[in-house]
Amino acid sequence: MPKVTVYSTEYCPYCDAAKALLEQRGIPFEAIDVTDPEKKFELKNRTGWRTVPQIFFDDKLIGGYQELAAFDQSGDLQRLFSQASS
């Protein structure tokens, strides 16, 4: 199963929506709070961006909430994680 990482903040509604979608689908994830300056620097080095959420499956950047939602609506999210758990 791919490791899911969500770079986020506590006060970001799109971050909350992304984490809620993953929880609804039963997909475990690690949330990294970028209000920590070291984590913000890590995100900037990893993507070149400082916006959140930034969602990774393993080392592949999926994008933000809208990209995750589109991946879910297409059925690809469920397929990826159901295949990984088989």
C-alpha positions as CSV (number, residue, x, y, z in Angstrom):
1,M,0.0,0.0,0.0
2,P,1.4,3.4,-0.9
3,K,2.4,5.6,2.1
4,V,0.3,8.7,2.1
5,T,1.7,12.0,3.4
6,V,-0.3,15.2,3.7
7,Y,1.5,18.4,4.3
8,S,-1.0,20.7,6.0
9,T,-1.9,23.3,8.6
10,E,-4.5,23.2,11.3
11,Y,-6.4,26.2,9.9
12,C,-6.7,25.2,6.3
13,P,-10.1,24.1,5.1
14,Y,-8.7,22.3,2.0
15,C,-6.3,20.4,4.3
16,D,-9.2,19.4,6.5
17,A,-11.2,18.3,3.4
18,A,-8.3,16.2,2.1
19,K,-7.8,14.5,5.4
20,A,-11.5,13.9,5.8
21,L,-11.7,12.3,2.4
22,L,-8.8,10.0,3.1
23,E,-10.4,9.0,6.5
24,Q,-13.8,8.4,4.8
25,R,-12.0,6.0,2.4
26,G,-10.2,4.3,5.2
27,I,-6.8,5.3,3.9
28,P,-4.2,5.8,6.6
29,F,-2.0,8.9,6.2
30,E,0.7,10.9,8.0
31,A,-0.2,14.6,8.5
32,I,2.8,16.9,8.6
33,D,2.1,20.3,10.1
34,V,4.0,23.0,8.2
35,T,3.6,25.6,10.8
36,D,6.8,24.0,12.1
37,P,9.5,26.0,10.3
38,E,11.6,22.8,9.6
39,K,8.6,21.1,8.0
40,K,7.8,24.1,5.9
41,F,11.4,24.2,4.7
42,E,11.1,20.4,4.0
43,L,8.0,21.0,1.9
44,K,9.5,23.9,0.0
45,N,12.6,21.8,-0.8
46,R,10.5,18.8,-1.8
47,T,8.0,20.6,-4.1
48,G,9.2,24.2,-4.6
49,W,5.9,25.3,-3.2
50,R,4.7,26.5,0.2
51,T,0.9,26.1,-0.3
52,V,-1.1,23.4,1.4
53,P,-2.3,20.8,1.3
54,Q,0.4,18.9,-0.7
55,I,-0.4,15.2,-0.9
56,F,2.1,12.5,-1.7
57,F,1.6,8.8,-2.4
58,D,5.0,7.4,-1.6
59,D,7.3,9.9,-3.3
60,K,4.9,11.0,-6.0
61,L,3.2,14.3,-5.6
62,I,-0.5,14.0,-6.2
63,G,-1.3,17.7,-5.7
64,G,-3.7,19.4,-3.4
65,Y,-7.3,18.7,-2.4
66,Q,-8.8,19.2,-5.8
67,E,-6.5,16.7,-7.4
68,L,-7.1,14.2,-4.7
69,A,-10.9,14.7,-5.0
70,A,-10.7,14.2,-8.8
71,F,-8.6,11.0,-8.3
72,D,-11.3,9.8,-5.9
73,Q,-14.2,10.7,-8.2
74,S,-12.6,8.8,-11.1
75,G,-12.4,5.7,-8.9
76,D,-8.6,5.6,-9.2
77,L,-8.1,6.3,-5.5
78,Q,-10.1,3.2,-4.4
79,R,-8.6,1.0,-7.1
80,L,-5.0,2.0,-6.1
81,F,-5.6,1.2,-2.5
82,S,-7.7,-1.9,-3.0
83,Q,-5.1,-3.4,-5.3
84,A,-2.4,-2.5,-2.8
85,S,-4.1,-4.3,0.1
86,S,-4.8,-7.5,-2.0
